[in-house]
Amino acid sequence: MERQHEYVLRSVEERNVKLVRLWFTDVVGQLKSVAISPVELETAFDEGVQFDGSAIDGFSRIQESDVLARPDASTFEILPWSDAGTTARMFCDIQSPDGSPFDGDPRHVLRRNLNQALSTGYSFFVAPEMEFFYFANGDPTRKPEPIDSGSYFDLTTSDVASDLRRRTLSVLETMGVPVEYSFHEDSPSQHEIDLRYTDALTMADQIMTFRLVVRELAMEQGHFASFMPKPLEGVQGSGMHLHLSLFKDDENVFHPTQADLSGPGEPPVLSDVGRKFMAGLLTHAREITAMTNQLVNSYKRLVVGYEAPVWISWAKNNRSALVRVPVTKPEKPSSTRIEFRSPDPACNPYLAFAAILAAGRAGIEGDYELPDEVPQNLFEMTPEETEKIGVRPLPRSLAEALDEMENSKLVFDCLGEHIFEWFLRNKRSEWNSYKTHVSQWELERYYSAW
């Protein structure tokens, strides 16, 4: 740790950094920042930076307001778009005044769950497919206006969106966020950038960086980038498909072992550990959906007809399933993984990853049995047909997801009492506000007819 601190202090001096931004998130995943002068940096490492936690959603009550932001030196990066590269950032761990981890810090929640997994030898790795839209402006009182009319994998050489995406890839790489793929998605002005897999805590930090970079660079060009799950009617929404794997002693434990391959029947696509992890994810899918899909708007994406998962099932190569097992190249056992397809990019990645890991670990530790594969195209099946084969639906609204979460011991233990109770209160309030809103659709349908 001391060497990392020394590296940061030396880099700040050599790069002539004028301002250091300390980043953290509130409970719903909004990025927050405290800016300090480089002369305060050594003190920040040693003592933390004190601020009023009661001003941050989900942090402290008024009578318990003081918290400390302790910068994580391993996350130091120069912001390449700001003041000619003279501003840097680091993510922070939030602590109570006595130096103990703060229960309202989402980053701490994920770190705690990762440490619990590590105590049994497992490291959790994630690779997300980040989908988002570019629009002409960010005015919520106006209908979103796409800036291109491309569709899936379209190659456009001169439009603004393609230039924006290229610039975004360059800046992400500069900031230490490796990119694996980039392409135009199915809907107009919708794009996807896939990040290279890494450990879950690093990836959660990278997702927060990614969302800011995409928005900042769009604003530079006079446009607006949105990670809202369903900003446009009649087209597909934006998901954040997650490719998940567990490692133990540098080996991917989802990859089938010789013992797994020697059994009767068709060779399994996952190890016994991988199958139990997936069984845990399926068993607890309804309970953790509020973490992976936290907005009222999230459930306008999770509907039949728009290639988003609706039913709790798994399959080897079926994109209508909630969990998919992609084909693994024979010479790359480290790439064995499962793809969890319901999360969207508006989630808090720290809490979402923690809940997913908790569900998977429950499957391993509880020796869950994986249900049969559902190879059918669920997008074309009726609810009656899915009921016959025993497939349950995901929650159909935020209210239903919160009901499932509220009754979940797994989610309570994962998040801790502080965040669990605050999240439920906050999201219940959001749902109640939505219920009382009279939309333009209702006016057009009922105002003159009744």
C-alpha positions in Angstrom: 0.0 0.0 0.0 2.8 2.4 0.9 4.4 1.8 -2.5 1.1 2.6 -4.3 0.8 5.8 -2.3 4.3 6.8 -3.2 3.6 6.1 -6.9 0.5 8.3 -6.8 2.3 11.1 -5.1 5.1 10.9 -7.5 2.8 10.8 -10.5 0.8 13.8 -9.3 4.0 15.8 -9.1 5.5 14.6 -12.4 2.3 15.1 -14.4 1.6 18.5 -12.8 -1.8 17.4 -11.6 -3.7 20.4 -10.2 -6.8 18.7 -8.8 -7.6 15.2 -7.5 -11.2 14.0 -7.5 -12.2 11.4 -5.0 -15.0 9.2 -6.4 -17.6 7.1 -4.7 -21.3 6.2 -5.3 -24.5 6.6 -3.3 -26.7 3.6 -2.8 -28.5 3.8 -6.1 -25.2 4.1 -8.0 -25.0 7.8 -8.7 -21.3 8.9 -8.9 -20.3 11.4 -6.3 -17.0 13.4 -6.1 -15.0 15.3 -3.5 -12.1 17.4 -5.0 -8.9 18.1 -3.1 -5.6 19.8 -3.8 -2.6 17.7 -4.4 -1.1 19.1 -1.2 -3.9 17.4 0.8 -3.3 14.0 -0.9 -0.9 12.5 1.6 -3.2 13.4 4.5 -6.1 11.9 2.6 -4.2 8.6 2.3 -3.3 8.7 6.0 -6.6 10.0 7.6 -9.2 10.1 4.9 -11.3 13.1 3.8 -14.2 13.9 6.2 -17.6 15.0 4.7 -21.3 15.1 5.7 -22.7 11.7 4.9 -26.3 12.8 5.6 -26.2 14.8 2.3 -25.7 11.6 0.3 -28.7 9.4 -0.5 -28.6 6.2 1.6 -25.6 7.2 3.7 -26.0 8.7 7.2 -28.8 10.1 9.4 -28.4 13.7 10.5 -27.3 12.7 14.0 -24.7 10.3 12.6 -23.5 12.4 9.6 -19.7 12.4 9.6 -18.0 9.8 7.3 -14.5 9.5 5.8 -13.6 9.1 2.1 -10.4 7.0 2.0 -8.8 7.0 -1.5 -7.8 3.7 -3.1 -4.4 4.4 -4.6 -4.7 1.4 -7.0 -7.5 3.2 -8.9 -5.5 6.4 -9.7 -5.9 7.7 -13.3 -5.5 11.0 -15.1 -8.8 12.3 -16.6 -7.7 12.8 -20.2 -10.6 15.1 -21.2 -10.3 17.6 -18.3 -8.1 20.7 -18.2 -5.4 19.3 -20.5 -4.9 16.2 -18.3 -4.2 18.1 -15.0 -7.1 16.4 -13.1 -6.8 12.9 -11.7 -9.3 10.6 -9.9 -9.3 7.8 -7.4 -12.2 5.7 -6.1 -12.7 5.7 -2.4 -13.8 3.4 0.4 -16.1 5.2 2.8 -15.4 4.7 6.5 -17.0 5.7 9.8 -15.0 8.2 11.9 -13.4 5.4 13.8 -11.9 3.9 10.6 -14.3 1.0 10.3 -16.0 0.2 7.0 -19.2 2.3 6.5 -22.3 0.1 6.2 -23.9 2.5 3.6 -21.0 2.2 1.2 -21.9 0.0 -1.9 -18.2 -0.6 -2.6 -17.8 -2.0 0.8 -20.8 -4.3 0.3 -19.2 -5.8 -2.8 -15.8 -6.0 -1.1 -17.3 -7.8 1.9 -19.1 -10.4 -0.3 -15.9 -10.9 -2.4 -13.9 -11.5 0.8 -16.5 -14.1 1.9 -16.1 -15.9 -1.4 -12.3 -15.6 -1.2 -12.4 -17.3 2.3 -13.5 -20.4 0.4 -11.0 -19.9 -2.3 -13.1 -18.3 -5.0 -12.5 -15.1 -7.0 -15.4 -13.6 -8.9 -14.8 -12.3 -12.5 -17.2 -10.3 -14.6 -17.3 -9.0 -18.2 -20.3 -6.7 -19.1 -21.9 -5.9 -22.5 -22.6 -2.2 -22.0 -25.6 -0.9 -24.2 -26.6 2.7 -24.4 -28.2 5.4 -26.6 -26.9 8.6 -28.1 -29.5 11.4 -28.5 -29.4 14.9 -29.9 -30.2 16.5 -26.5 -30.7 15.7 -22.8 -33.9 17.6 -22.2 -36.3 15.2 -20.5 -39.3 17.4 -21.5 -38.6 16.6 -25.2 -39.0 13.3 -27.0 -35.5 11.6 -27.3 -34.1 12.2 -30.8 -31.7 9.6 -32.1 -28.6 10.9 -34.0 -28.3 7.9 -36.3 -30.6 5.3 -37.9 -28.3 2.4 -38.0 -29.2 -1.2 -36.9 -27.3 -4.3 -35.6 -23.6 -4.4 -36.7 -24.1 -1.6 -39.3 -20.9 -0.2 -40.5 -21.2 3.6 -40.8 -18.0 5.5 -41.7 -18.9 9.1 -41.3 -21.8 9.6 -38.9 -21.4 11.4 -35.6 -22.2 8.3 -33.5 -19.4 6.3 -35.0 -16.9 9.1 -34.4 -18.1 9.3 -30.8 -17.7 5.6 -30.2 -14.2 5.6 -31.6 -13.2 8.6 -29.4 -14.8 6.8 -26.4 -12.8 3.6 -27.0 -9.5 5.6 -27.1 -10.3 7.5 -23.9 -11.3 4.3 -22.1 -8.1 2.5 -23.0 -6.2 5.6 -21.8 -7.9 5.3 -18.5 -7.1 1.7 -18.1 -10.5 0.3 -19.1 -9.8 -2.4 -21.7 -12.4 -2.9 -24.4 -13.1 -6.2 -26.1 -15.8 -5.3 -28.7 -17.7 -2.3 -30.0 -20.5 -2.1 -32.5 -23.9 -0.6 -33.4 -26.8 -2.3 -31.6 -30.2 -3.1 -33.0 -32.1 0.1 -32.3 -31.5 3.5 -33.9 -28.7 5.3 -32.2 -28.1 2.4 -29.8 -24.5 1.2 -29.3 -22.7 -1.5 -27.4 -19.2 -1.6 -26.0 -18.1 -4.8 -24.3 -15.4 -4.6 -21.5 -12.7 -7.2 -21.0 -13.3 -9.4 -18.0 -11.6 -8.7 -14.7 -12.3 -9.2 -11.0 -15.7 -7.9 -9.9 -14.5 -4.9 -7.8 -12.3 -3.6 -10.5 -15.1 -4.1 -13.0 -17.6 -2.2 -10.9 -15.2 0.7 -10.8 -14.7 0.4 -14.5 -18.4 0.5 -15.2 -18.7 3.8 -13.2 -15.8 5.2 -15.2 -17.3 3.9 -18.4 -20.7 5.6 -17.8 -19.0 9.0 -17.1 -16.6 8.8 -20.1 -19.5 8.0 -22.5 -21.5 10.9 -21.2 -18.6 13.4 -21.0 -17.5 12.7 -24.6 -21.1 12.9 -25.9 -21.5 16.3 -24.2 -18.2 17.5 -25.8 -19.9 17.0 -29.2 -23.2 18.6 -28.1 -25.0 15.3 -27.7 -26.4 13.2 -24.9 -25.7 9.6 -23.9 -28.3 7.7 -21.9 -28.1 4.4 -20.0 -31.9 4.5 -19.3 -33.1 0.9 -19.9 -36.0 1.8 -22.2 -35.8 5.4 -23.5 -37.7 4.7 -26.8 -41.0 3.0 -27.5 -41.3 0.3 -30.1 -37.6 -0.7 -30.1 -35.3 -2.8 -27.9 -34.1 -1.4 -24.7 -30.5 -1.4 -23.3 -29.3 -4.3 -21.3 -26.1 -5.1 -19.5 -25.5 -8.8 -20.1 -23.0 -10.1 -17.6 -20.5 -12.9 -18.4 -19.6 -14.5 -15.0 -17.0 -17.0 -13.8 -15.3 -18.1 -10.7 -11.5 -18.7 -10.4 -9.6 -20.7 -7.8 -5.8 -20.9 -7.7 -5.8 -19.2 -11.2 -8.0 -21.9 -12.6 -11.5 -21.3 -14.0 -13.7 -23.6 -11.8 -16.6 -23.3 -14.2 -14.7 -25.3 -16.7 -15.6 -29.1 -16.6 -13.0 -31.2 -14.9 -12.0 -34.7 -16.1 -14.3 -36.1 -13.4 -17.2 -34.1 -14.8 -16.4 -35.3 -18.4 -16.1 -39.0 -17.4 -19.8 -39.4 -16.4 -22.5 -41.0 -18.6 -24.3 -39.1 -21.3 -23.5 -35.9 -23.1 -20.4 -34.1 -21.7 -21.4 -31.2 -19.5 -20.8 -27.6 -20.6 -20.0 -26.6 -17.0 -18.3 -28.1 -14.0 -20.3 -29.2 -11.0 -19.4 -25.9 -9.3 -20.6 -24.0 -12.3 -23.9 -25.9 -12.5 -24.5 -25.2 -8.8 -23.6 -21.5 -9.1 -26.1 -21.2 -12.0 -28.7 -23.1 -10.0 -28.3 -20.5 -7.3 -28.7 -17.7 -9.7 -31.9 -19.2 -11.1 -33.3 -20.0 -7.7 -32.8 -16.5 -6.3 -33.3 -14.6 -9.6 -36.6 -13.0 -8.5 -35.1 -12.0 -5.2 -32.2 -10.1 -6.7 -34.0 -8.5 -9.6 -34.5 -5.2 -7.7 -30.7 -5.0 -7.5 -30.0 -5.7 -11.2 -33.1 -3.7 -12.5 -33.7 -0.9 -10.0 -35.8 1.5 -12.0 -39.5 1.7 -12.8 -38.4 2.0 -16.4 -36.3 -1.2 -16.2 -39.5 -3.3 -16.4 -40.5 -1.7 -19.7 -37.5 -3.5 -21.2 -38.2 -6.9 -19.6 -41.3 -7.6 -21.7 -42.1 -10.2 -24.4 -41.3 -9.1 -27.9 -38.1 -7.2 -27.5 -35.4 -9.9 -27.0 -35.0 -9.3 -23.3 -35.4 -12.2 -20.9 -38.7 -12.7 -19.2 -38.6 -16.3 -18.0 -36.3 -17.9 -15.5 -34.5 -20.6 -17.4 -31.1 -21.6 -18.8 -29.8 -23.0 -22.1 -26.5 -23.6 -23.9 -27.1 -21.4 -26.9 -30.5 -19.9 -26.5 -30.7 -16.1 -26.2 -34.3 -16.2 -24.9 -33.1 -17.8 -21.7 -32.3 -15.8 -18.6 -28.9 -17.5 -18.2 -27.0 -18.7 -21.2 -23.9 -20.9 -21.4 -21.8 -19.6 -24.3 -19.7 -22.0 -26.4 -16.2 -22.3 -25.1 -13.2 -22.6 -27.4 -11.5 -26.0 -26.6 -8.1 -24.4 -26.3 -9.4 -21.7 -23.9 -10.8 -23.3 -20.7 -10.4 -19.9 -18.9 -13.2 -18.5 -21.1 -15.8 -20.9 -19.7 -18.6 -18.7 -18.3 -22.3 -18.1 -17.9 -24.1 -15.1 -19.3 -26.8 -13.5 -17.1 -29.0 -11.5 -19.4 -31.5 -9.5 -17.2 -29.4 -6.7 -15.7 -29.5 -3.3 -17.2 -26.9 -0.5 -17.3 -28.7 1.7 -14.8 -28.1 -0.6 -11.9 -25.6 0.1 -9.1 -22.9 -2.4 -10.3 -21.5 -2.8 -6.7 -24.8 -4.0 -5.3 -25.8 -5.9 -8.4 -22.5 -7.9 -8.4 -22.7 -8.5 -4.7 -26.3 -9.9 -5.0 -25.4 -12.1 -8.0 -22.4 -13.5 -6.2 -24.5 -14.2 -3.1 -27.0 -16.1 -5.2 -24.4 -18.2 -6.9 -22.6 -19.0 -3.7 -25.8 -20.1 -2.1 -26.2 -22.6 -4.9 -22.7 -23.9 -4.3 -22.9 -24.0 -0.5 -26.5 -25.4 -0.6 -25.7 -28.0 -3.2 -28.6 -26.8 -5.4 -29.7 -29.0 -8.2 -29.8 -27.3 -11.7 -33.2 -27.6 -13.4 -33.4 -29.1 -16.9 -32.3 -26.9 -19.8 -35.0 -25.1 -21.7 -33.9 -25.1 -25.4 -37.2 -23.7 -26.7 -37.5 -20.2 -28.0 -39.3 -18.7 -25.0 -40.0 -15.5 -26.9 -42.5 -17.4 -29.0 -44.2 -19.3 -26.1 -47.4 -18.3 -24.3 -47.6 -18.0 -20.5 -49.7 -21.1 -20.5 -47.0 -23.0 -22.4 -44.2 -21.8 -20.1 -46.3 -22.8 -17.1 -46.6 -26.3 -18.4 -42.8 -26.8 -18.5 -42.4 -25.2 -15.0 -40.7 -22.0 -16.0 -41.3 -19.0 -13.7 -41.4 -15.4 -14.8 -39.1 -12.6 -13.6 -40.9 -9.8 -11.7 -43.0 -7.8 -14.0 -42.7 -4.5 -12.2 -40.5 -2.7 -9.7 -43.2 -3.2 -7.0 -43.2 -7.0 -7.6 -39.4 -7.0 -7.5 -39.3 -5.1 -4.2 -41.8 -7.6 -2.7 -39.5 -10.4 -3.6 -36.5 -8.6 -2.2 -38.2 -7.7 1.0 -38.8 -11.3 1.9 -35.3 -12.4 0.9 -32.9 -13.4 3.7 -30.2 -13.8 1.1 -30.4 -10.2 -0.1 -30.7 -8.9 3.5 -27.5 -10.8 4.5 -25.8 -9.7 1.3 -26.5 -5.9 1.6 -26.6 -5.6 5.3 -29.5 -3.9 7.3 -28.5 -0.3 6.5 -28.6 -0.5 2.7 -31.4 -3.1 2.6 -33.8 -1.0 4.5 -32.9 2.3 2.8 -33.1 0.8 -0.7 -36.6 -0.6 0.0 -37.8 2.8 1.3 -36.3 4.7 -1.5 -37.6 2.4 -4.3 -41.1 2.1 -2.7 -41.3 5.9 -2.8 -40.2 5.9 -6.4 -42.9 3.3 -7.3 -45.6 5.3 -5.4 -44.7 8.4 -7.3 -44.9 6.6 -10.5 -48.4 5.2 -9.6 -49.8 8.6 -9.1 -48.4 10.0 -12.4 -50.9 10.6 -15.2 -49.1 9.9 -18.5 -49.6 11.3 -22.0 -50.6 7.7 -23.0 -53.5 7.8 -20.5 -54.7 11.2 -21.6 -54.7 10.2 -25.3 -56.5 6.9 -24.6 -59.1 8.0 -22.0 -59.5 11.8 -21.7 -62.0 12.3 -24.5 -63.3 8.7 -24.6 -64.7 8.8 -21.0 
